[in-house]
Amino acid sequence: MATLKEKIGYGFGDMSSSMFWKIFSYYLPIFYSNIYGLSLADTGVLLLVTRIWDAVSDPMMGIIADRTHTRWGKYRPYLLWIALPFSICGILLFTTPDFGPTGKLVWAYITYIMMMTVYTAINVPYGAMLGVMTDDSDTKTVFSSYRMFFAYAGSFVALFTWEPLCGWFREMTGSVTTSWQYAMIVIASLCLIIFLLCFAMTREYVKSVSTLSIGKDFKSLMANVPWWLLIGAALCSNLFNTVRGATAAYFFKDYIGDNAFLNLGNWSILFYAGLFLGVGEVLNMVGVVLTVPLSRAFGKKSTYILTMVALAFLSILFFYLPCSPLGFWLMMLMQVVISICTGIVSPLVWSMYADVSDYAELKNGSASTGLIFSSASMAQKFGGAFGGAAVMWILAAFGYNTAAGAVQTEEALMGLNLLMSWIPAAVAVLAIVVVYFYPLTKERVTEVNEKLKSVRKTQQ
């Protein structure tokens, strides 16, 4: 039986990863285009190319981790080895060198590729740990829920404090670019400590052995139908989150404005992107809490489909909300409900990957946990790559102006509204279609788990 210490420790890992990932996804685009000095087109290509490389490197890391053997286990030691490079590369990513346009573009490519490479080196083994910390499907969902609860807690801390940190350091240094670098130093230092805690508080218990060659592992993976469908579902859910998240900073800057407030009688709260996104992370945590009882009652597949139906409907409603004091409250309310739903989806997907891993081990007689979980990270990165790039290109297509103090056209404002509503709604509908064909129902997963336990006993 997993201890509370292990559950919290496992959660710390994604707390650290998510603090970086959410800042990259939501603030790096506007940093590159409005502060660092890249064009929207160059930023879009940069986000796409670097994250595609990152996604392609995930299976490589999965194969390496599957074949790692240390006294700490197969996957856990990477938390110790990569934590410091992870933090250093995050700082370099938000460092603006005194170069010309070409030099800055090259620096951006180098630092982003470095960051995504070390992100892969620590996050793929971390994700694969779920498959070797327990052999029980329901317990995996519990671990996954702790993971996402702490991930959203970390995201809330990062997003809620990011703009105030940047503002505070800007007042101290008088430099916008330096303020972003210093803010990242604070976040990166915290992430280093949290990853080391994750290593110290967790253990690997399930002994899985990869007996197939690398080529046969890949061949088996390519023939795994549930894996393909889950990749599609994960890609869609990550694309949904990235499109809305990457648009938010632009949306609040130009569609909502800098002087919007949520009125509370005698006092009011500034309605800004950090508050909108930060509240979303808190409500994601509520969704995570609901994941275990919902998945136990309806099964993971049915829970996923029902949640994505709700996300599609709510996203369409968001388009029609007025830009007014009442509209601001309705936007916040919509963000609350949407965030609860996305909070349900995330741990579901990770837990479903663990089920796919068990299915593959039973079918092929060989464990490729790291390779399969690397595909989860790959889907996350592809979703981030296409989502981030798509936001840049759609903004450019609608004539968005990145110049300081620019007044946006009605067409550009329409593009911002579509990116927060109809476009993510279309992605949610696609996710529903994909998961409809996913074959690992609640009953089928139970059957796989029972058979796999018997097989593992004979191998001991």
Secondary structure, DSSP 8 states (H G I E B T S, - for coil): ---HHHHHHHHHHHHHHHHHHHHHHHHHHHIIIIII---HHHHHHHHHHHHHHHHHHHHHHHHHHHT--BTTBSSTHHHHHHHHHHHHHHHHHT---S--HHHHHHHHHHHHHHHHHHHHHHHHHHHHTHHHH-S-HHHHHHHHHHHHHHHHHHHHHHHHHHHHHHHHHHHHHS-HHHHHHHHHHHHHHHHHHHHHHHHHH----------S-HHHHHHHHHT-HHHHHHHHHHHHHHHHHHHHHHHHHHIIIIII-TT-EEEETTEEEE--HHHHHHHHHHHHHHHHHHHHHHHHHH-HHHHHHHHHHHHHHHHHHHHT--SSHHHHHHHHHHHHHHHHHHHHHHHHHHHHHHHHHHHHHHHHSS--HHHHHHHHHHHHHHHHHHHHHHHHHHHHHTT---STT----HHHHHHHHHHTTHHHHHHHHHHHHHHHT----HHHHHHHHHHHHHHHHHH-
